[in-house]
C-alpha cells in the first residue's frame, strides 16, 4: 500500500512537472517572443513617426526659380535644383545646387554658384555655402561662403578666398564687395598680409 502511494505521488509529481514544463514552453513561445516582436514593432513605428515628424511642416520643391530686384534696383534670378521651407517660416528658403545671377544696370553680370544656400524672400538676403564660385567679367572668385546683404547692397565673401583675374591673383580670409560702386575691401583675420599677385 505504501509502495502504491509512493508510485501515485511520483506519477503526480512527474505529471505536474510535465505540465509546468509545457506551460513554460507555451509561455516562451507565444508570450515572451510575442512581447519581443511587439516592442520591436513599437521601435519601428517610433522611427517611422520620427521621419514623418521631421518632414512634417516642410514644403519641398525641385528646379525652382526666384526673380526679383535688389535694393539698388538691379535684377536678379536665383535658381536651385532643390528647395524647402518650413510652413511656419515660409520666407526662409533652404536650397541646394544654386545658380544666382545679378544683372547690373551697366550691362555686366555677376554669377554665383554654390552647393547650398539660404534665401530670404522678404529681405532678398542670400547666403551661399560650400564650393562657392563667382564670375564677374573676366574675374573668378572661390570661397567657402558668401553673404549678399540686400539692404546695404554688398557681398561678404569669406573662408579660403581665392581670386583670379587679368590684373592678378588674390588670397585672403575675407572680402567685402560693394556692389554699387564695385569696390572691394580685402582683409585677413590674423593681421597677416593679404597675398596679392599683380599682373603687369
Residue, then its C-alpha position, 0 to 999 in steps of 0.5 A: x500500500x505504501x509502495x502504491x502511494x509512493x508510485x501515485x505521488x511520483x506519477x503526480x509529481x512527474x505529471x505536474x512537472x510535465x505540465x509546468x514544463x509545457x506551460x513554460x514552453x507555451x509561455x516562451x513561445x507565444x508570450x515572451x517572443x510575442x512581447x519581443x516582436x511587439x516592442x520591436x514593432x513599437x521601435x519601428x513605428x517610433x522611427x517611422x513617426x520620427x521621419x514623418x515628424x521631421x518632414x512634417x511642416x516642410x514644403x519641398x520643391x525641385x528646379x525652382x526659380x526666384x526673380x526679383x530686384x535688389x535694393x539698388x534696383x538691379x535684377x536678379x534670378x536665383x535658381x536651385x535644383x532643390x528647395x524647402x521651407x518650413x510652413x511656419x517660416x515660409x520666407x526662409x528658403x533652404x536650397x541646394x545646387x544654386x545658380x544666382x545671377x545679378x544683372x547690373x544696370x551697366x550691362x555686366x553680370x555677376x554669377x554665383x554658384x554654390x552647393x547650398x544656400x539660404x534665401x530670404x524672400x522678404x529681405x532678398x538676403x542670400x547666403x551661399x555655402x560650400x564650393x562657392x564660385x563667382x564670375x564677374x567679367x573676366x574675374x573668378x572668385x572661390x570661397x567657402x561662403x558668401x553673404x549678399x546683404x540686400x539692404x546695404x547692397x554688398x557681398x561678404x565673401x569669406x573662408x579660403x578666398x581665392x581670386x583670379x583675374x587679368x590684373x592678378x591673383x588674390x588670397x585672403x580670409x575675407x572680402x567685402x564687395x560693394x556692389x554699387x560702386x564695385x569696390x572691394x575691401x580685402x582683409x585677413x583675420x590674423x593681421x597677416x598680409x593679404x597675398x596679392x599677385x599683380x599682373x603687369 
